[in-house]
Amino acid sequence: MAKPTHIARYYADDKDVFDLLSLGNVNMTKLHSFLRQRGIVVSPTLDKEEIARYFQRSPLSWPQLESLLSLIDRAEREDKFTTCKIDATDTSVDSVISAVAAIQNDRGERCGEVFKTEKIGDGGVEITVSYAEPDLSKTRCLQKDDKTLVIRLVKENGGFKVRRHDNERSAAILDQVEKLLSPSDTTQHRKRREIAVSGLTSTQRSKFFVELARGIPGYELKDEKGLRVDRPESDSNETEEDEEAETERKKAEEEFRGMVKRAILQGTSLLMSREYQNYAKDGYSISKLSWTVEETGNNGNLVEFSAEFNDGEQGTGFQYRVLGKFERKEDGSMAKARTSVTGLEKDRLLGLLEECAFASVEKARNEETGDAANSPVEEH
């Protein structure tokens, strides 16, 4: 098994300490508390820079430095998720586990990754990969980020449904899993179906998001809180034009793009707003949406989702998150603060969103054109 790797430890010099204490998330309460633990009492009238100038000359042992880091540490935002379906009718969960073991032997020490693989339910496997990544934008004491990614494969009719954190590392690992699961007598990977709206009209692309927001099973759409619109690179329903008309059209289009290429709207009931309607009439399509839904039935909670295409013009790179929930109080009112969703509840909500996304992209294509033969789900 691969061993955890650590960036070499060092002694923090005076500049490191000063930079660390000068961070915006180091408030005076935390700083005074840390100083009192070391037997140092400072005047409450001193500002943070004066304290940092004094404190940087005070030696710090490694345990003391780690204690200071724990006081100011902030949880990193979790990567968004993405999903796909892999055609693998002849592949078992045990075959996936064997493939992951081979990948671990290949990548573990070379990439500084620690793998953990476990079966979930009756037909699934979850791969958890821990690794360290440098972040040179931070002061030296904080330049090592310990991260974790998850790849989940659940057996379905015809293959596996995949959920993974959307980053280059997880994509590379999934590619290796697919390659090892492919028959040895072919160089072709198994077919992968991903959520994508490339090739659809701007109306169809926006239709996808509307269906997604309205279609979460067991929930009712309450509000759209934020959206992004992009001008699609091409429109699959363009009519044939003569050369002169096409030249004029492209010129006008480029001039228009030069004015506004992308727009972000925030507020309430955005799909009904005049601003969004104007963008829609001008050929823009939704490429990102955050919305809230309420559980059907009595005293349901509000749940907030977010979904987007990383490349809004192309309509590819589908990503999504469960942002959190607003719990209903005993008196029937809704809490003002959003709380996080974890564990089985988060897994259930992500699953509902994924299935709704696959159904919504099909519906957006078929309702607009009536052509069910051309699937809006890309295959690779």
C-alpha positions in Angstrom: 0.0 0.0 0.0 1.2 3.5 -0.8 2.5 5.5 2.2 1.4 9.0 2.9 3.9 11.6 1.7 4.7 14.8 3.6 6.3 18.0 2.4 9.6 18.5 4.4 9.1 20.4 7.6 11.0 23.6 8.3 11.6 26.2 10.9 9.3 29.2 10.3 11.4 32.4 10.1 10.3 35.9 11.3 8.8 36.7 7.9 6.8 33.5 7.8 5.3 34.3 11.3 4.5 37.9 10.3 2.8 36.8 7.1 0.8 34.2 8.9 -0.4 36.6 11.6 -1.3 39.3 9.0 -3.8 37.1 7.3 -7.3 38.5 7.2 -8.8 35.4 8.9 -6.6 35.9 12.0 -8.9 38.0 14.2 -7.7 39.7 17.4 -9.7 37.3 19.7 -7.8 34.3 18.3 -4.5 36.1 18.4 -4.9 37.2 22.0 -6.0 33.7 23.0 -2.9 32.2 21.4 -0.6 34.7 23.1 -2.2 34.0 26.6 -1.5 30.3 26.1 2.2 31.2 25.8 2.0 33.4 28.9 2.0 36.7 26.9 -0.4 39.5 27.8 -0.7 42.5 25.4 -2.6 45.7 25.6 -6.1 45.6 23.9 -5.3 49.0 22.3 -2.5 47.4 20.1 -3.5 46.7 16.6 -2.7 43.4 14.8 0.3 44.7 12.9 2.0 45.9 16.1 1.4 42.6 17.8 2.7 40.7 14.7 5.8 42.8 14.6 6.5 42.0 18.3 5.5 38.3 18.0 7.6 37.6 14.9 10.7 37.9 17.0 9.5 35.2 19.4 10.7 31.7 18.6 8.1 29.1 17.7 8.5 25.4 18.1 6.9 23.1 15.5 4.0 22.1 17.9 3.4 25.7 18.7 3.3 26.6 15.0 0.8 23.7 14.4 -1.3 25.0 17.2 -1.4 28.5 15.6 -2.2 27.0 12.2 -5.1 25.1 13.8 -6.5 28.3 15.2 -6.7 30.1 11.8 -7.4 27.1 9.6 -10.4 27.3 7.4 -12.0 24.4 5.6 -11.3 24.3 1.9 -14.3 24.4 -0.3 -15.2 21.0 -1.6 -14.8 20.5 -5.4 -18.0 20.3 -7.4 -19.2 16.9 -8.5 -19.7 15.6 -12.0 -21.4 12.4 -13.3 -21.4 10.0 -16.2 -22.6 6.5 -17.1 -20.2 3.8 -18.4 -21.3 1.0 -20.6 -20.0 -2.1 -18.8 -22.6 -4.9 -18.7 -20.0 -7.6 -18.4 -18.1 -6.0 -15.5 -18.5 -6.7 -11.8 -17.8 -4.6 -8.7 -15.0 -7.0 -7.8 -13.4 -6.3 -11.2 -13.5 -2.6 -10.4 -11.8 -3.2 -7.0 -9.1 -5.2 -8.7 -8.5 -2.4 -11.2 -8.3 0.2 -8.4 -5.7 -2.0 -6.7 -3.6 -2.0 -9.8 -3.9 1.8 -10.2 -2.9 2.2 -6.5 0.3 0.3 -7.1 1.0 2.5 -10.1 0.1 5.9 -8.8 0.4 5.6 -5.0 4.0 6.4 -4.5 4.6 8.1 -7.8 1.7 10.7 -7.2 1.7 10.7 -3.5 -1.8 9.2 -3.2 -3.3 7.0 -0.6 -6.3 4.9 -1.8 -9.1 3.5 0.2 -11.7 1.3 -1.6 -14.9 -0.1 -0.1 -18.1 -1.7 -1.3 -21.3 0.3 -0.9 -24.8 -1.2 -0.9 -25.4 -4.3 -3.1 -23.7 -3.1 -6.2 -21.3 -0.2 -5.8 -17.8 0.8 -4.9 -16.4 4.0 -3.5 -12.8 5.0 -4.0 -11.4 7.6 -1.6 -8.0 9.1 -2.5 -6.0 11.3 -0.1 -3.2 13.5 -1.4 -1.3 16.7 -0.7 -1.2 19.6 -3.2 1.0 22.7 -3.0 -0.7 26.1 -3.1 2.0 28.7 -3.8 -0.5 31.6 -3.5 -0.4 31.2 0.3 2.3 32.1 2.8 4.9 29.3 3.2 3.3 27.9 6.4 0.1 27.2 4.5 1.4 26.0 1.2 0.5 22.4 1.7 -3.1 21.5 1.2 -4.3 18.1 2.3 -7.1 17.0 0.0 -9.5 14.1 -0.5 -11.4 13.1 -3.7 -14.1 10.5 -4.1 -15.1 8.4 -7.1 -18.2 6.4 -6.7 -19.4 3.7 -9.1 -22.8 2.2 -8.7 -23.9 -0.8 -10.8 -27.0 -0.1 -13.0 -28.6 -1.9 -15.9 -26.1 -1.7 -18.7 -23.1 -0.6 -16.6 -22.1 1.9 -13.9 -23.3 5.3 -12.9 -20.3 7.4 -11.8 -20.1 10.3 -9.4 -16.7 12.0 -8.8 -15.2 15.2 -7.7 -14.6 17.3 -10.8 -10.8 17.8 -11.0 -8.0 16.6 -13.2 -6.8 14.0 -10.7 -10.1 12.2 -10.4 -10.6 12.3 -14.2 -7.2 10.6 -14.7 -8.0 7.9 -12.2 -11.4 7.2 -13.8 -9.7 7.0 -17.2 -7.3 4.4 -15.9 -10.2 2.4 -14.4 -12.0 2.4 -17.7 -8.8 1.4 -19.5 -8.3 -1.6 -17.2 -11.9 -2.7 -17.5 -11.9 -2.6 -21.3 -11.3 -5.9 -23.2 -7.7 -6.6 -23.8 -8.2 -7.1 -27.5 -9.3 -3.5 -28.2 -7.8 -0.1 -27.7 -11.3 1.5 -27.4 -12.6 2.6 -24.1 -16.0 1.7 -23.0 -18.8 4.1 -24.1 -19.2 6.9 -21.6 -22.3 9.0 -21.5 -21.9 12.5 -20.0 -24.3 15.4 -19.5 -23.7 17.9 -22.3 -25.8 20.4 -24.3 -23.3 21.1 -27.1 -25.1 21.1 -30.4 -28.4 22.3 -28.9 -30.0 25.6 -29.5 -29.9 28.3 -26.8 -33.6 27.6 -26.1 -32.9 23.9 -25.6 -29.9 24.7 -23.3 -32.0 26.9 -21.1 -34.8 24.3 -21.2 -32.4 21.8 -19.6 -31.9 24.0 -16.6 -35.6 24.8 -16.2 -36.4 21.1 -16.3 -33.6 20.3 -13.8 -34.8 22.9 -11.3 -38.4 21.8 -11.6 -37.9 18.0 -11.8 -36.2 17.0 -8.5 -38.4 14.1 -7.3 -40.2 14.9 -4.0 -39.4 18.6 -4.1 -41.1 21.7 -5.5 -39.2 24.6 -7.0 -39.4 27.7 -4.8 -36.9 30.2 -6.2 -34.0 30.9 -8.5 -31.3 32.8 -6.7 -28.5 33.1 -9.2 -27.9 32.3 -12.8 -25.3 32.9 -15.5 -26.0 33.3 -19.2 -23.6 32.6 -22.1 -23.8 33.2 -25.8 -23.6 29.7 -27.4 -20.8 29.3 -29.9 -23.1 28.0 -32.5 -26.8 27.3 -33.0 -27.7 23.9 -34.4 -31.0 25.3 -35.9 -29.6 28.0 -38.0 -31.2 28.2 -41.4 -29.2 28.2 -44.6 -28.1 31.6 -45.7 -26.3 33.0 -48.8 -22.7 34.0 -48.4 -23.3 37.7 -48.1 -26.1 37.3 -45.5 -23.9 34.9 -43.5 -21.0 37.4 -43.6 -23.2 40.2 -42.3 -24.7 38.0 -39.6 -21.3 36.9 -38.3 -20.1 40.5 -38.3 -23.1 41.6 -36.3 -22.7 38.6 -34.0 -19.0 39.4 -33.3 -19.9 43.0 -32.6 -22.6 41.9 -30.2 -20.3 39.5 -28.5 -17.8 42.3 -28.0 -20.3 44.1 -25.9 -21.5 41.3 -23.7 -20.1 37.7 -23.8 -21.4 36.5 -20.4 -23.7 37.9 -17.7 -24.4 36.9 -14.1 -27.7 37.7 -12.5 -28.5 37.4 -8.8 -31.8 38.0 -7.0 -35.1 36.2 -6.7 -37.4 34.6 -9.3 -34.8 35.2 -12.0 -36.4 33.2 -14.7 -39.3 35.6 -14.7 -37.2 38.7 -14.5 -37.1 41.2 -17.4 -33.3 41.1 -17.5 -33.2 37.4 -18.1 -36.0 37.5 -20.6 -34.1 40.1 -22.6 -31.0 38.0 -22.7 -33.0 34.9 -23.8 -34.5 36.9 -26.7 -31.0 37.9 -27.8 -29.9 34.3 -28.1 -28.2 33.8 -24.7 -28.7 30.5 -22.8 -28.4 29.6 -19.1 -25.1 28.0 -18.3 -25.3 28.1 -14.5 -28.2 28.1 -12.1 -28.6 28.0 -8.3 -32.1 27.4 -7.0 -34.0 26.3 -3.9 -36.7 23.6 -3.7 -39.0 22.7 -0.9 -39.9 19.2 0.3 -43.5 18.3 -0.7 -45.7 17.6 2.3 -46.1 19.4 5.6 -43.3 21.4 7.1 -40.7 20.5 4.5 -37.2 22.0 4.5 -35.7 24.1 1.8 -32.7 22.6 -0.1 -30.4 24.7 -2.3 -28.7 23.3 -5.4 -26.3 24.6 -7.9 -25.5 23.3 -11.4 -23.4 24.6 -14.3 -21.5 23.9 -17.4 -17.8 24.8 -16.9 -17.6 25.8 -20.6 -20.8 27.8 -21.0 -20.2 28.5 -24.7 -19.7 24.8 -25.7 -22.2 23.5 -23.1 -19.7 20.9 -21.7 -18.2 20.1 -18.3 -21.3 19.6 -16.2 -20.8 20.3 -12.5 -23.2 20.4 -9.5 -23.4 20.7 -5.8 -25.8 20.6 -2.9 -25.2 24.0 -1.3 -27.1 23.3 1.9 -30.5 23.4 3.5 -32.7 25.8 5.4 -34.5 23.9 8.2 -38.1 24.7 9.2 -38.6 25.7 12.8 -41.2 24.4 15.2 -43.4 27.5 14.6 -43.4 26.8 10.8 -41.0 29.5 9.8 -37.8 28.9 7.9 -34.4 29.3 9.4 -32.4 32.3 7.9 -29.1 30.6 8.0 -28.2 27.8 5.6 -26.7 24.6 7.1 -24.5 22.0 5.4 -25.8 18.7 4.2 -23.7 15.6 4.9 -23.7 11.8 5.0 -26.6 9.8 3.7 -28.8 12.9 3.2 -26.2 14.5 0.9 -25.7 11.2 -1.0 -29.5 11.0 -1.6 -29.9 14.5 -2.8 -26.9 14.2 -5.2 -28.5 11.0 -6.6 -31.8 12.8 -7.2 -30.0 15.6 -9.0 -28.0 13.3 -11.2 -31.0 11.2 -12.4 -33.0 14.4 -13.0 -30.1 15.8 -15.0 -30.0 12.8 -17.4 -33.8 13.0 -17.8 -33.8 16.8 -18.3 -31.2 16.8 -21.0 -33.3 14.2 -22.9 -36.5 16.1 -22.4 -34.9 19.4 -23.6 -33.9 17.9 -26.9 -37.0 15.9 -27.6 -39.6 18.5 -26.7 -37.9 21.1 -28.9 -37.2 19.0 -32.0 -39.3 15.9 -31.6 -36.3 13.9 -32.6 -35.6 11.2 -30.0 -33.0 9.5 -32.2 -30.2 12.0 -31.6 -29.2 11.7 -27.9 -28.2 14.9 -26.2 -25.9 12.9 -24.0 -22.3 12.8 -25.4 -20.7 9.4 -25.9 -17.0 8.8 -25.9 
